[in-house]
Amino acid sequence: MRAFKAYEVKREGAPLDVATVEQLCIKLRDMPTVTHRAIVSASSFTDGAIAKAAAHDVQLFVLKPWTQPIADQFPEFKGVGRPDEFLRRFDSNLLYWLDWRPSIFAPGGPPSFGCEDSTPLFASDGHAHKEFPNWAKFMDALLYRSTQILFGLEPAQTITRTFPAEPVAGNDEFEASPAWPHTHTLGVVQDQVFLKFDTGLVLIDSVTISGRLQWQRRKRPLEFHILEQVPTGEVFAGAALADWGSPDSKMFAIIFSPDSRTTGIHTIQLQERHKNAIRQLKIPLPTPPPERKP
């Protein structure tokens, strides 16, 4: 036997009303394979909406800041205070390139050439490359790709075990290990990135990065949220969240269950559509007060 769950999540400024909840219930009902249906709101629900969801056999949950002592809602954590006292911060330890310089191997191109940040990159059909429109975008991706490979290899692992990170002068947020020289060659044929010369398009075969590597530990603040069922207030789960501080928008989460002392540790990778939605968020400016006429 299989059970399929569907959660419709809404972040609205006001509590979800009857009309909104009814539309969502109908949407969930049109999924015949779903056996468990629920709606999550960050702003709760009106009384009418709660009644409407009950009539459609749809569960309601509210996501809100987690401020109560953990022991109050999670019995297995006896005597434990507020989540921000229990978990004060999360430290991300990331590998970075310093003072790097690239060497580009593009068979068929000039014997010697260089790229500026604004140098355009192309696809095989001569149009602008969709993922990497210029050299700066491509190089950012390669630097990150390189550290994703090197962080689990030597000498990076020995450095992180042997040399403790020390505070960075003038920046209380960072600690750093000693930097060491390194060279790394990345094959990039699979990216299908082309440079345009007078002779035509040339495929970039590989890029060699030379410079120094360094471990940097960054103190990341945690956010605490709890998911409660409406209208009972029964706890579904609690979560402590932080971003890694890496360019791929990766997040870290610790999940608390109300019936267990075991916590789940998860890495959350935002998809491109989620990043686009975040980029489109706008912060409304306050309306200035009307001018008083003398």
Summary of the structure (lengths in Angstrom):
residues: 294
radius of gyration: 25.8
end to end distance: 76.7
largest distance: 76.7
contacts: 774
relative contact order: 0.15
helix: 21%
strand: 38%
